[in-house]
Amino acid sequence: MDGPAAEQLALEGLPVAPARRRPRRAGPVPIAESAPVARVCVDLPPPHLDRPFEYLVPASMDAAARPGTRVKVRFGAQDVDAYVLERVDEAEHEGALAPVRRVVSGEPVVTPAVLRLARAVADRWAGTLADVLRLAVPPRHARVEAEDVAELPPAHGAGRPLSGEAWAPYRGGAAFLQHLAGGGTPRAVWTALPGPAGERWPDAIAQAVAACAVSGRGSLVVVPDARDLDRVLAALEAAGVEGAVRLAADDGPAPRYRSFLAVLRGRSRVVVGTRASAFAPVADLGLVVCWDDGDGLHAEPRAPYPHAREVLALRAELEGAAFLVGGASRSVEAQALVATGWAREVVADRATVRARTPRVRALTSVELAREGPAAAARLPGPAWRAIREALARGPVLVQVPRAGYVPVVACARCRAAARCGVCHGPLGVPAHGAIPTCAWCARLATDWRCSECGHDQLRSVRVGSERTAEELGRAFPGVTVRASGSRAASGVLATVPDGPALVVATPGAEPVAPAGYAAAVLLDAGVATSGASLRTGEDALRRWLAAASLVRAADDGGQVLVVGDGEERVTQALVRWDPAGFAARELDERAQLALPPAVRVATVTGPREAVAAVVARVDGAEVLGPVPVDGPAPRGSLVPDVRTVLRVPRAHGTALAAELRASLAVRSARREGGTVRVQLDPADLT
């Protein structure tokens, strides 16, 4: 029907809907004249988006949108965060480009060196650049960014003559320092020994940093935790190195970002931090240091799961810096660097080792046979007498491999492990007189009965640090007992006085006694060296040596007692104080058995169908599995996840990573179901 369109009338008394407004189209945006195209990395997790995207730079943002800055861009129907990777004159994309929405900050937080490192890390661990940059760049703190940071003097060791006394006992130690001071790039694997004040491992690291500063270059030191960080900073101050920056995520967003900006703006060229500081933008980097690389805290728990030691090794190669990895023990991966000739070892001779270490004695069942039935005691007679004598000379350290009160219990009749009736997780007793609790789902086992024999009574299988402290307090009345650990009431202690006291600590939480412990007792050696992990023996030796290194030398009466039937090779390596020999034998055996680090492996974990789809797109790798993963089933599923292991020779490791990245990209593009976790060179392979 012709004529004007009919009008829809509204009923009287009803509100009239406002007329719909047509969206107004913005006019053309003026574009920057020079390098108008920005290639950005969008901060989105899907692997198929791991490539640069091109956007136009508006003229109003020309000065602020520099490479390395944070920006907002339109991606699909949302505004997302992104980093400007570079500015170019012409785009590779043939269609129309959207403009950058806004510049979040004009601070170039991603330097060219860090960008190269992040890309190399993503390629090596089959990750995405966005995931690595999320690890490398701390979250922005606008208030801190606006602060006028006080000018810091460049780090140097000039106020005092260059000292190398902490390196004198080691073969190659003096040459390492001279090479650093001369601007060289030596690579060393260092096995540290206990020593007097001024010659301990923090002092040696400080002297290496001072030697690097003499050549006008910066240094980066990565340690496992805040206690080690504080010790290194104190040693740097004592060595006359000024302007060192502390960079640790645990310090909080504002202090962390403030330290990051101080390094980024060139106001400090010495960084000491935990694992994320491996990406710190140190200018003129001349030395990277990784202390105690076998500590599990160096392994990043977020994708793509890189290890600080390997990140620093990559960085040393990319930036032409010296490399130093050290510890009281030696990891198998560090030994592999020596075996391949990539690094040289820095160790002391046997006479020096004997002079600077305590006397180590293993109280095994054979050694204690003469004690009769008392040999079965958790603290046998010789250990009790050694503690009593040592308390007259100073504090005594007691290392317990497990935290808590009674972390593992079993049926008192048939000795079967006690399990939760809901999720089948292990039961433990969290405190004296407490109800047994599941370690997986935290349910209370109020009406527990053994599934094997029906008995309702429990017995302790593993005794934790809290129960040990309680027992020692009864065994040595009147003696101060201090507990150190994440679950202890006092937390992790940094230091303890030199007076007589019993210090009960879990591995990694041993406090430092200024004059050294008079003795150390390492309990439950059989527990420490048992387990299915490939690293069980290596980790036990590392933890034992870390505790033993806090004890006075044998000439000063220091002694270490290992109680229990631990694995023979680990125990003998401690008695001989030979971590390098143990690591060399481990590496040889793993090479024969095709185990890492002699080969490269990847684990693919998730639902069975999802894992099979990812693995099917990878060629040329030996496939092991799948096998069910030990632990509770994922939320919303009654079926536990499975894990498949892919194994290739080391020469094919790059190709394996590339194929896994491609397979994950296909998976995300197709939106395949399930959650899959891919790890290359996992820190713990059981």
TORKE-557572 format. One line per 5 residues: their letters; for each residue x, y, z of C-alpha. Coordinates in Angstrom, 1 decimal. Layout:
BEGIN
A	X/Y/Z ~ ...
// end
This chain:
BEGIN
MDGPA	0.0/0.0/0.0 ~ 1.3/3.4/-1.0 ~ 1.6/6.5/1.2 ~ 3.4/7.2/4.4 ~ 4.2/4.4/6.9
AEQLA	1.7/3.9/9.6 ~ 2.5/5.2/13.0 ~ 2.5/2.9/16.0 ~ 0.4/4.6/18.7 ~ 1.2/4.1/22.4
LEGLP	-1.5/3.4/25.0 ~ -2.3/6.4/27.1 ~ -0.4/6.5/30.4 ~ 2.5/4.2/29.3 ~ 6.0/5.7/29.1
VAPAR	7.2/6.3/25.6 ~ 10.4/4.4/24.6 ~ 13.2/6.8/23.6 ~ 14.0/6.9/20.0 ~ 16.9/4.7/19.0
RRPRR	20.0/6.7/18.2 ~ 21.9/5.7/15.1 ~ 25.6/5.1/16.0 ~ 27.8/7.9/14.8 ~ 30.8/6.9/12.7
AGPVP	34.1/8.6/13.7 ~ 35.8/10.4/10.9 ~ 39.2/9.3/9.6 ~ 41.9/9.3/12.3 ~ 45.1/11.1/11.4
IAESA	47.9/8.6/11.1 ~ 51.5/9.0/12.2 ~ 53.8/10.2/9.3 ~ 56.8/8.1/10.3 ~ 56.5/4.3/10.8
PVARV	52.7/4.4/11.0 ~ 52.2/0.6/11.4 ~ 52.7/-1.0/14.8 ~ 53.2/-4.7/15.1 ~ 51.9/-5.8/18.5
CVDLP	51.7/-8.9/20.7 ~ 48.2/-9.2/22.1 ~ 48.0/-10.5/25.6 ~ 45.7/-13.4/24.9 ~ 46.4/-17.0/25.8
PPHLD	45.2/-19.0/22.7 ~ 48.3/-20.5/21.0 ~ 47.0/-19.8/17.5 ~ 47.2/-16.1/18.3 ~ 50.9/-16.2/18.9
RPFEY	52.0/-14.0/16.1 ~ 52.3/-10.2/15.6 ~ 49.2/-8.2/14.6 ~ 49.3/-4.9/12.8 ~ 47.6/-1.7/13.8
LVPAS	47.8/1.9/12.7 ~ 49.4/4.4/15.0 ~ 47.3/7.6/15.3 ~ 49.3/10.9/15.0 ~ 48.3/11.8/18.5
MDAAA	50.1/8.7/19.8 ~ 53.2/8.9/17.6 ~ 55.6/9.9/20.4 ~ 54.1/7.6/23.1 ~ 53.6/4.4/21.1
RPGTR	57.2/3.4/21.1 ~ 58.5/-0.2/20.8 ~ 58.1/-1.9/24.1 ~ 55.2/0.1/25.4 ~ 51.8/-1.1/26.7
VKVRF	48.8/-0.2/24.5 ~ 45.1/-1.1/24.1 ~ 43.9/-2.4/20.8 ~ 40.6/-3.6/19.4 ~ 40.6/-7.4/18.9
GAQDV	37.3/-8.8/17.8 ~ 34.7/-7.3/20.0 ~ 36.9/-6.4/22.9 ~ 39.7/-4.1/23.9 ~ 42.8/-6.1/24.9
DAYVL	46.2/-5.3/26.3 ~ 49.1/-5.5/23.9 ~ 52.8/-4.7/23.7 ~ 54.3/-2.8/20.7 ~ 57.0/-5.0/19.2
ERVDE	58.1/-2.7/16.4 ~ 57.1/0.2/14.2 ~ 57.4/-0.2/10.4 ~ 56.6/1.9/7.3 ~ 54.4/-0.6/5.5
AEHEG	52.0/-3.3/6.6 ~ 52.1/-7.0/5.5 ~ 48.4/-7.2/5.8 ~ 46.6/-6.2/2.6 ~ 43.3/-5.2/4.1
ALAPV	42.3/-2.2/6.2 ~ 44.0/-1.8/9.6 ~ 42.4/-0.7/12.8 ~ 44.1/2.1/14.8 ~ 45.6/1.6/18.3
RRVVS	42.9/2.5/20.8 ~ 45.2/4.2/23.4 ~ 48.7/4.0/24.9 ~ 48.4/2.7/28.4 ~ 51.9/3.8/29.4
GEPVV	54.8/5.4/27.6 ~ 57.3/3.4/29.5 ~ 59.1/0.9/27.2 ~ 58.9/-2.1/29.5 ~ 59.9/-4.6/26.9
TPAVL	63.5/-3.9/25.8 ~ 64.9/-5.4/22.5 ~ 67.1/-7.8/24.5 ~ 64.2/-9.0/26.7 ~ 62.0/-9.4/23.7
RLARA	64.6/-11.7/22.0 ~ 65.0/-13.7/25.2 ~ 61.2/-14.0/25.6 ~ 60.8/-15.3/22.0 ~ 63.6/-17.8/22.6
VADRW	62.1/-19.0/25.8 ~ 58.7/-19.4/24.1 ~ 60.2/-21.4/21.3 ~ 62.2/-23.6/23.6 ~ 59.3/-24.5/25.9
AGTLA	56.6/-24.7/23.3 ~ 54.9/-21.6/24.7 ~ 53.6/-18.3/23.5 ~ 55.2/-14.9/23.6 ~ 52.3/-13.5/25.6
DVLRL	52.8/-16.1/28.3 ~ 56.5/-15.4/28.6 ~ 56.0/-11.6/28.7 ~ 53.5/-12.1/31.4 ~ 56.3/-13.7/33.5
AVPPR	59.0/-11.2/32.4 ~ 57.1/-7.9/32.9 ~ 55.6/-7.1/36.3 ~ 52.1/-5.7/36.4 ~ 51.9/-1.9/35.9
HARVE	51.6/0.3/39.0 ~ 50.5/3.7/37.8 ~ 51.4/5.5/41.1 ~ 54.9/4.1/41.1 ~ 55.4/4.9/37.5
AEDVA	54.6/8.6/38.2 ~ 57.1/8.8/41.1 ~ 60.3/10.7/40.6 ~ 62.7/7.9/41.4 ~ 65.8/9.1/43.1
ELPPA	68.9/8.8/41.1 ~ 71.0/5.8/42.1 ~ 74.7/5.6/41.5 ~ 75.8/3.0/39.1 ~ 76.8/-0.3/40.7
HGAGR	80.5/-0.6/41.1 ~ 83.2/-2.0/43.3 ~ 85.6/0.9/43.0 ~ 85.8/2.1/46.7 ~ 87.8/-1.0/47.6
PLSGE	90.4/-3.0/46.0 ~ 89.0/-6.0/44.1 ~ 89.0/-9.0/46.5 ~ 89.0/-12.6/45.4 ~ 89.7/-14.4/48.7
AWAPY	86.4/-16.3/48.6 ~ 87.5/-17.8/45.2 ~ 91.1/-18.6/46.2 ~ 90.4/-22.2/47.5 ~ 88.9/-23.3/44.1
RGGAA	90.8/-24.5/41.1 ~ 90.0/-21.9/38.3 ~ 88.4/-19.5/40.8 ~ 91.0/-16.7/40.4 ~ 91.1/-17.1/36.7
FLQHL	87.3/-16.8/36.6 ~ 87.5/-13.5/38.4 ~ 90.3/-12.1/36.2 ~ 88.4/-13.1/33.1 ~ 85.3/-11.2/34.4
AGGGT	87.3/-8.1/35.3 ~ 88.8/-8.0/31.9 ~ 85.5/-8.0/30.1 ~ 85.4/-11.8/29.3 ~ 82.5/-14.2/29.2
PRAVW	83.6/-17.3/31.1 ~ 81.0/-20.0/31.9 ~ 81.5/-21.9/35.1 ~ 79.8/-24.6/37.2 ~ 80.8/-24.0/40.8
TALPG	80.6/-26.4/43.8 ~ 80.7/-24.2/46.8 ~ 82.2/-25.2/50.2 ~ 81.4/-23.9/53.7 ~ 83.9/-21.4/55.1
PAGER	84.5/-18.6/57.5 ~ 82.9/-15.2/57.3 ~ 84.0/-13.4/54.2 ~ 84.5/-16.7/52.3 ~ 81.0/-18.1/52.1
WPDAI	79.0/-18.5/49.0 ~ 77.3/-15.0/49.2 ~ 80.7/-13.4/49.5 ~ 81.9/-15.3/46.5 ~ 79.0/-14.1/44.4
AQAVA	79.5/-10.6/45.6 ~ 83.1/-10.7/44.6 ~ 82.2/-12.0/41.1 ~ 79.7/-9.1/40.7 ~ 82.3/-6.6/41.8
ACAVS	84.8/-8.1/39.3 ~ 82.2/-7.7/36.5 ~ 81.5/-4.1/37.5 ~ 85.2/-3.3/37.1 ~ 84.7/-4.0/33.4
GRGSL	81.8/-1.6/33.3 ~ 79.1/-4.2/32.9 ~ 75.9/-5.2/34.8 ~ 75.1/-8.3/36.7 ~ 72.0/-10.5/37.4
VVVPD	71.9/-12.9/40.4 ~ 68.9/-15.3/40.7 ~ 68.4/-17.1/44.0 ~ 65.6/-19.5/45.2 ~ 64.1/-17.5/48.0
ARDLD	64.0/-14.2/50.0 ~ 66.4/-15.5/52.7 ~ 69.2/-16.1/50.1 ~ 68.3/-12.8/48.5 ~ 68.9/-11.0/51.7
RVLAA	72.3/-12.8/52.3 ~ 73.5/-11.8/48.8 ~ 72.5/-8.2/49.2 ~ 74.3/-8.0/52.5 ~ 77.4/-9.5/50.9
LEAAG	77.3/-7.0/48.1 ~ 77.1/-4.2/50.5 ~ 80.1/-5.6/52.4 ~ 82.0/-5.9/49.1 ~ 81.4/-2.3/48.3
VEGAV	79.0/-2.9/45.4 ~ 76.5/0.0/45.5 ~ 73.1/0.5/43.9 ~ 72.1/-3.2/43.8 ~ 68.3/-3.7/43.3
RLAAD	66.1/-6.3/45.0 ~ 63.6/-7.8/42.6 ~ 61.2/-10.4/44.0 ~ 57.5/-11.0/43.4 ~ 56.9/-11.7/47.1
DGPAP	57.7/-8.1/48.0 ~ 54.4/-6.9/46.5 ~ 53.3/-5.1/43.4 ~ 54.5/-1.5/44.2 ~ 58.1/-2.4/45.5
RYRSF	58.6/-4.9/42.6 ~ 57.5/-2.4/40.0 ~ 59.6/0.3/41.6 ~ 62.7/-1.9/41.4 ~ 61.9/-2.9/37.8
LAVLR	61.7/0.7/36.7 ~ 65.0/1.5/38.4 ~ 66.7/-1.2/36.3 ~ 64.7/-0.3/33.2 ~ 65.7/3.4/33.4
GRSRV	69.4/2.5/33.9 ~ 69.6/3.6/37.5 ~ 71.0/0.3/38.6 ~ 73.0/-2.4/36.8 ~ 73.0/-5.0/39.5
VVGTR	69.9/-7.1/40.2 ~ 69.4/-9.7/42.8 ~ 66.1/-11.5/42.7 ~ 64.1/-14.7/42.5 ~ 63.2/-16.7/39.3
ASAFA	61.2/-14.0/37.5 ~ 64.1/-11.6/37.7 ~ 65.9/-13.7/35.1 ~ 64.2/-11.4/32.6 ~ 65.2/-8.2/34.3
PVADL	66.2/-5.5/31.7 ~ 69.8/-5.0/32.9 ~ 71.8/-2.8/30.6 ~ 75.2/-3.9/29.4 ~ 74.7/-7.3/31.0
GLVVC	78.0/-9.0/31.7 ~ 77.3/-11.7/34.2 ~ 74.3/-14.0/35.1 ~ 74.4/-16.1/38.2 ~ 72.0/-18.9/39.3
WDDGD	72.5/-20.1/42.9 ~ 71.3/-23.6/43.9 ~ 69.8/-24.4/40.6 ~ 68.5/-27.7/41.8 ~ 66.0/-26.0/44.1
GLHAE	62.4/-26.5/42.9 ~ 61.7/-22.8/43.4 ~ 63.6/-22.1/40.2 ~ 61.1/-24.0/38.1 ~ 58.3/-21.7/37.0
PRAPY	54.8/-23.2/37.8 ~ 53.1/-21.1/35.1 ~ 53.1/-21.7/31.3 ~ 55.4/-22.3/29.5 ~ 57.1/-23.6/32.7
PHARE	60.7/-22.4/32.1 ~ 63.6/-23.1/34.5 ~ 65.6/-20.1/35.7 ~ 68.9/-21.9/35.0 ~ 68.0/-22.5/31.4
VLALR	66.6/-19.0/30.9 ~ 69.9/-17.5/32.2 ~ 71.9/-19.9/29.9 ~ 69.9/-18.7/26.9 ~ 70.4/-15.1/28.0
AELEG	74.2/-15.5/28.4 ~ 74.3/-16.8/24.8 ~ 72.0/-14.1/23.3 ~ 73.7/-11.2/25.1 ~ 77.3/-12.4/25.3
AAFLV	77.4/-12.5/29.1 ~ 79.4/-14.7/31.5 ~ 77.5/-17.5/33.2 ~ 77.9/-18.9/36.7 ~ 75.7/-21.7/38.2
GGASR	76.6/-22.8/41.7 ~ 75.5/-24.6/44.8 ~ 76.6/-26.7/47.7 ~ 75.6/-29.7/45.6 ~ 75.5/-30.1/41.8
SVEAQ	72.5/-30.8/39.6 ~ 72.6/-33.3/36.8 ~ 71.7/-30.5/34.4 ~ 74.7/-28.5/35.6 ~ 76.9/-31.5/35.2
ALVAT	75.7/-31.9/31.6 ~ 76.9/-28.4/30.9 ~ 80.4/-29.5/32.0 ~ 80.2/-32.8/30.2 ~ 79.4/-31.1/26.9
GWARE	82.1/-28.5/27.3 ~ 79.7/-25.6/27.4 ~ 81.0/-24.7/30.8 ~ 84.0/-25.4/33.0 ~ 83.8/-26.6/36.6
VVADR	85.2/-24.6/39.5 ~ 85.9/-27.0/42.4 ~ 88.3/-27.3/45.3 ~ 90.9/-30.1/45.7 ~ 90.3/-32.9/48.2
ATVRA	92.6/-31.5/50.9 ~ 90.6/-28.2/50.9 ~ 87.3/-30.1/51.0 ~ 88.5/-32.1/54.1 ~ 89.7/-29.0/55.8
RTPRV	86.5/-26.9/55.4 ~ 83.8/-29.5/55.8 ~ 82.4/-31.2/59.0 ~ 82.9/-34.9/59.8 ~ 80.0/-36.9/58.3
RALTS	78.9/-40.2/59.9 ~ 76.1/-42.5/58.6 ~ 74.1/-44.2/61.4 ~ 72.6/-47.0/59.3 ~ 71.1/-50.3/60.7
VELAR	74.5/-52.0/60.2 ~ 76.3/-49.2/62.1 ~ 73.7/-49.4/64.9 ~ 73.5/-53.2/65.1 ~ 75.5/-53.2/68.4
EGPAA	72.7/-51.1/70.0 ~ 70.3/-54.0/69.9 ~ 66.6/-53.2/70.0 ~ 67.4/-49.5/70.6 ~ 68.7/-49.4/67.0
AARLP	65.1/-49.2/65.8 ~ 64.5/-45.9/67.6 ~ 64.0/-42.8/65.5 ~ 66.7/-41.0/67.5 ~ 69.2/-43.8/68.4
GPAWR	71.7/-43.6/71.3 ~ 74.7/-42.4/69.3 ~ 72.7/-39.5/67.9 ~ 71.3/-38.6/71.3 ~ 74.8/-38.6/72.9
AIREA	76.2/-36.5/70.0 ~ 73.4/-33.9/70.4 ~ 74.0/-33.7/74.1 ~ 77.7/-33.2/73.7 ~ 77.3/-30.6/70.9
LARGP	74.8/-28.6/72.9 ~ 77.6/-27.6/75.2 ~ 79.4/-25.9/72.3 ~ 76.5/-24.3/70.4 ~ 73.2/-24.8/68.6
VLVQV	72.4/-28.2/67.0 ~ 70.4/-28.5/63.7 ~ 67.9/-31.3/63.3 ~ 66.6/-31.7/59.7 ~ 63.3/-33.5/59.2
PRAGY	62.2/-34.3/55.6 ~ 58.5/-33.8/56.2 ~ 56.5/-30.8/57.7 ~ 53.5/-31.1/59.9 ~ 52.7/-33.4/62.8
VPVVA	52.0/-36.9/61.5 ~ 51.6/-36.4/57.7 ~ 51.1/-40.1/56.9 ~ 49.2/-42.7/58.9 ~ 48.3/-46.4/58.3
CARCR	46.1/-49.1/59.8 ~ 47.4/-50.2/63.2 ~ 46.6/-53.8/62.5 ~ 47.5/-54.6/58.8 ~ 49.7/-51.6/58.1
AAARC	47.8/-50.6/55.0 ~ 48.0/-47.0/54.1 ~ 45.0/-45.0/55.4 ~ 43.0/-43.5/52.6 ~ 40.1/-41.1/52.4
GVCHG	36.7/-42.8/51.9 ~ 35.6/-40.1/49.4 ~ 38.6/-39.3/47.1 ~ 41.0/-42.0/48.3 ~ 43.7/-39.4/49.2
PLGVP	46.2/-40.1/52.0 ~ 45.2/-39.3/55.6 ~ 47.4/-37.5/58.1 ~ 47.1/-36.0/61.6 ~ 47.6/-32.2/61.5
AHGAI	48.2/-31.7/65.3 ~ 48.3/-33.5/68.6 ~ 44.9/-35.1/69.3 ~ 43.4/-33.9/66.0 ~ 41.1/-35.9/63.8
PTCAW	42.8/-37.5/60.7 ~ 42.3/-35.3/57.7 ~ 42.6/-36.0/53.9 ~ 45.6/-34.3/52.2 ~ 43.6/-34.0/49.0
CARLA	40.1/-32.9/49.8 ~ 40.6/-31.8/53.5 ~ 37.7/-34.0/54.7 ~ 37.8/-35.2/58.3 ~ 37.9/-39.0/58.6
TDWRC	35.7/-39.2/61.7 ~ 34.5/-42.7/61.1 ~ 37.4/-44.2/59.3 ~ 37.8/-48.0/58.9 ~ 40.5/-49.8/57.1
SECGH	39.3/-51.0/53.7 ~ 41.5/-54.1/54.0 ~ 40.8/-55.5/57.4 ~ 38.0/-53.3/58.9 ~ 40.2/-52.1/61.8
DQLRS	39.5/-48.6/63.1 ~ 42.8/-47.7/64.8 ~ 45.7/-45.8/63.1 ~ 49.4/-45.6/63.6 ~ 52.0/-43.1/62.5
VRVGS	54.1/-43.9/59.4 ~ 55.8/-40.6/58.8 ~ 56.6/-38.2/61.6 ~ 56.7/-34.5/60.8 ~ 58.8/-31.6/62.1
ERTAE	56.2/-30.4/64.6 ~ 56.0/-33.9/66.3 ~ 59.8/-34.1/66.2 ~ 60.2/-30.8/68.0 ~ 57.7/-32.0/70.6
ELGRA	59.7/-35.3/71.1 ~ 63.0/-33.5/71.3 ~ 61.7/-31.1/73.9 ~ 60.8/-34.1/76.1 ~ 64.2/-35.8/75.4
FPGVT	66.2/-32.7/76.3 ~ 64.4/-30.9/79.1 ~ 65.5/-27.4/79.7 ~ 66.9/-26.9/76.2 ~ 65.4/-24.3/73.9
VRASG	63.8/-25.8/70.9 ~ 63.2/-23.6/67.8 ~ 61.1/-24.7/64.8 ~ 61.7/-23.3/61.3 ~ 59.4/-24.1/58.4
SRAAS	56.4/-22.8/56.5 ~ 54.0/-24.5/58.8 ~ 55.8/-23.6/62.0 ~ 54.3/-21.0/64.3 ~ 57.3/-18.8/63.9
GVLAT	57.6/-19.4/60.2 ~ 60.9/-19.7/58.4 ~ 63.7/-18.4/60.5 ~ 66.6/-16.5/58.8 ~ 69.1/-16.8/61.7
VPDGP	69.4/-18.2/65.2 ~ 71.8/-17.2/68.0 ~ 75.0/-19.1/68.7 ~ 73.8/-20.2/72.1 ~ 72.9/-23.8/72.9
ALVVA	69.5/-24.7/71.3 ~ 67.9/-27.4/69.2 ~ 66.7/-26.1/65.8 ~ 64.2/-28.3/64.0 ~ 63.8/-27.4/60.4
TPGAE	62.4/-28.8/57.2 ~ 64.6/-28.9/54.0 ~ 65.2/-25.4/52.7 ~ 64.1/-23.7/56.0 ~ 67.4/-24.2/57.9
PVAPA	68.3/-20.9/59.6 ~ 72.0/-19.7/59.6 ~ 74.0/-19.7/62.9 ~ 76.6/-16.9/62.7 ~ 79.4/-19.1/64.0
GYAAA	78.0/-22.3/62.5 ~ 76.2/-25.2/64.1 ~ 78.1/-27.5/66.5 ~ 76.4/-30.5/64.9 ~ 73.6/-31.4/62.5
VLLDA	71.3/-34.5/62.6 ~ 69.6/-35.5/59.4 ~ 66.7/-37.7/60.4 ~ 64.7/-40.3/58.4 ~ 67.3/-40.9/55.7
GVATS	65.2/-43.7/54.3 ~ 62.2/-41.3/53.8 ~ 64.4/-38.6/52.2 ~ 65.8/-41.0/49.6 ~ 62.6/-43.0/48.8
GASLR	60.2/-42.1/46.0 ~ 59.5/-42.7/42.4 ~ 60.8/-39.4/41.1 ~ 63.9/-39.3/38.9 ~ 65.3/-36.6/41.1
TGEDA	64.8/-38.3/44.5 ~ 68.5/-39.1/45.2 ~ 69.7/-35.8/43.7 ~ 67.3/-33.8/45.8 ~ 68.1/-35.7/49.0
LRRWL	71.8/-35.0/48.5 ~ 71.2/-31.4/47.8 ~ 69.1/-30.9/50.9 ~ 71.6/-32.8/53.1 ~ 74.6/-30.8/51.8
AAASL	72.7/-27.5/52.3 ~ 72.2/-28.4/55.9 ~ 75.7/-29.8/56.4 ~ 77.2/-26.6/54.9 ~ 75.9/-24.7/57.9
VRAAD	78.0/-26.8/60.4 ~ 81.4/-25.9/61.6 ~ 84.5/-27.6/60.1 ~ 85.7/-30.9/61.5 ~ 88.7/-29.2/63.0
DGGQV	86.3/-27.0/65.1 ~ 84.4/-30.1/66.3 ~ 81.6/-30.0/63.7 ~ 79.9/-33.2/62.8 ~ 76.9/-34.4/60.8
LVVGD	74.9/-37.5/61.5 ~ 72.7/-39.2/58.9 ~ 70.2/-41.4/60.7 ~ 68.5/-44.2/58.8 ~ 69.0/-46.5/55.9
GEERV	69.2/-44.1/53.1 ~ 70.0/-45.0/49.5 ~ 73.6/-46.2/49.6 ~ 75.0/-44.0/46.8 ~ 73.5/-40.8/48.1
TQALV	74.7/-41.5/51.6 ~ 78.2/-42.3/50.4 ~ 78.3/-39.1/48.3 ~ 77.5/-37.1/51.5 ~ 80.1/-38.9/53.6
RWDPA	82.8/-38.3/51.0 ~ 81.4/-34.8/50.3 ~ 81.4/-35.5/46.5 ~ 78.4/-34.0/44.8 ~ 80.3/-33.7/41.5
GFAAR	81.1/-37.4/41.4 ~ 77.5/-38.3/42.2 ~ 76.1/-36.0/39.5 ~ 78.6/-37.4/36.9 ~ 77.5/-41.0/37.7
ELDER	73.8/-40.0/37.5 ~ 74.4/-38.4/34.1 ~ 76.2/-41.4/32.8 ~ 73.4/-43.7/33.9 ~ 70.7/-41.4/32.4
AQLAL	72.5/-41.3/29.1 ~ 72.5/-45.1/29.0 ~ 68.8/-45.3/29.9 ~ 67.8/-42.4/27.5 ~ 66.5/-40.2/30.4
PPAVR	66.8/-36.4/30.7 ~ 68.9/-34.4/30.5 ~ 70.6/-36.8/28.1 ~ 67.4/-36.6/26.0 ~ 64.6/-34.0/25.8
VATVT	61.2/-35.1/26.9 ~ 57.8/-33.5/27.0 ~ 54.8/-34.4/29.1 ~ 51.2/-33.9/27.8 ~ 48.6/-34.1/30.6
GPREA	44.8/-33.9/30.5 ~ 41.8/-35.9/29.5 ~ 42.6/-39.0/27.4 ~ 40.9/-37.9/24.2 ~ 42.5/-34.4/24.3
VAAVV	45.9/-35.8/25.0 ~ 45.6/-38.3/22.2 ~ 44.6/-35.5/19.7 ~ 47.7/-33.3/20.7 ~ 50.1/-36.2/20.5
ARVDG	48.8/-37.5/17.1 ~ 49.9/-34.3/15.4 ~ 53.5/-34.7/16.6 ~ 55.8/-36.7/14.4 ~ 59.2/-38.3/15.1
AEVLG	59.0/-38.7/18.9 ~ 58.9/-41.8/20.9 ~ 55.6/-42.0/22.7 ~ 55.4/-43.4/26.2 ~ 51.9/-43.9/27.7
PVPVD	49.3/-42.7/28.4 ~ 49.2/-43.5/32.1 ~ 46.7/-42.3/34.7 ~ 47.9/-39.3/36.8 ~ 48.1/-39.9/40.5
GPAPR	45.8/-37.6/42.4 ~ 42.2/-36.5/42.5 ~ 40.1/-36.4/39.3 ~ 39.6/-32.9/37.8 ~ 36.6/-31.0/39.1
GSLVP	33.4/-32.1/37.3 ~ 34.9/-35.4/36.1 ~ 35.0/-38.9/37.6 ~ 37.9/-40.0/35.4 ~ 41.4/-39.0/36.3
DVRTV	43.7/-37.3/33.8 ~ 46.3/-39.2/31.9 ~ 49.9/-38.3/31.0 ~ 51.8/-39.1/27.8 ~ 55.6/-38.7/27.6
LRVPR	57.3/-37.8/24.3 ~ 61.0/-38.4/24.0 ~ 63.5/-37.3/21.4 ~ 67.3/-37.0/21.2 ~ 68.7/-33.6/22.4
AHGTA	69.5/-32.6/18.8 ~ 65.8/-32.9/17.9 ~ 64.5/-30.9/20.9 ~ 63.9/-27.8/18.9 ~ 61.8/-29.7/16.4
LAAEL	59.8/-31.3/19.2 ~ 59.0/-27.9/20.7 ~ 58.0/-26.5/17.3 ~ 55.6/-29.4/16.6 ~ 54.0/-29.2/20.0
RASLA	53.5/-25.5/19.5 ~ 51.8/-26.2/16.1 ~ 49.7/-28.9/17.6 ~ 48.5/-26.7/20.4 ~ 47.7/-23.9/17.9
VRSAR	45.5/-26.3/15.9 ~ 43.9/-27.4/19.1 ~ 43.0/-23.8/20.2 ~ 41.9/-22.8/16.6 ~ 39.5/-25.8/16.5
REGGT	38.4/-25.2/20.1 ~ 39.0/-28.9/21.1 ~ 37.6/-29.7/24.5 ~ 39.4/-30.4/27.8 ~ 42.3/-28.7/29.4
VRVQL	45.8/-29.9/28.3 ~ 49.1/-29.1/30.0 ~ 52.3/-29.4/28.0 ~ 55.7/-29.3/29.7 ~ 59.1/-29.6/28.0
DPADL	61.9/-30.8/30.3 ~ 59.7/-30.9/33.4 ~ 61.5/-30.4/36.6 ~ 60.1/-33.5/38.2 ~ 59.5/-36.6/36.1
T	58.1/-39.5/38.0
// end
